[in-house]
Amino acid sequence: MAIVTLLTDSGETDHYVAAIKAKILGVNPGLTLVDISHKIQPCDIAHGAFVLKNIFRDFPKGTVHLVGVDATGLAECASLALQLEDHFFVGADNGLLGLISDKPQQQLVDINSINPVASSFPEKDIFASAAAKLASGVAITTLGKPMTTFKKMIGRSVKATRKVIAGHVMQVDNFGNLITNISKTDFDILSKGKTFTIQFSGEKFRRIHSNYSQADQGDCFLIFNASGFLEIGIYKGRANELLGMEYDSSVNVSFDD
């Protein structure tokens, strides 16, 4: 059964998400709708991109992902449908979709180019019907005029040498855990045969845990999470509050010869 996922900054106290779903099901009531999240921080493109990047590949190829984060933020933004890594994405050309993959797009169209609609609610009035049609098997090329490129921004990347990995917090999750952009792959390559020190917020640690419960309640843990990135937390506490850290806070790993 065809799947449409939804990722928005609409929250859950208003009618907005239900309106988007109603529009999709009005086109095809047989579609399966999956909520990724509606609690992306308002207009936070980096947060939305981080969440989408870490989940879209877990869905079957051919899944359609409707993205409504900062959808009305820029008046000149095109509304696009994109095929990328054999998935489909529908949303605003505001830079978010350019942060989720380094692979080239397979197909790209402006879905508001043939019969343009002026809307203060593009997620419902523009994105929803396009997503529903894609999930129903309509060819992406029929939804709008082709585009050659879409907006891409440079995401926060680590700086790595033989002696240091300099990274940053990329997300504070619902538990207050701090998810960094330091990957296990980079760490494993650079740490072979070396001792290491991980520094952040005036703290120094020389151990990485294999599971959360290895730390005592109230103590700090460091773990490579299921997505393969270094995560910092307080066991049964909120690391962001107790460590005074937030998005973009520095985290450095140094290696001894």
Summary of the structure (lengths in Angstrom):
residues: 257
radius of gyration: 20.4
end to end distance: 54.2
largest distance: 63.4
contacts: 808
relative contact order: 0.13
helix: 23%
strand: 32%
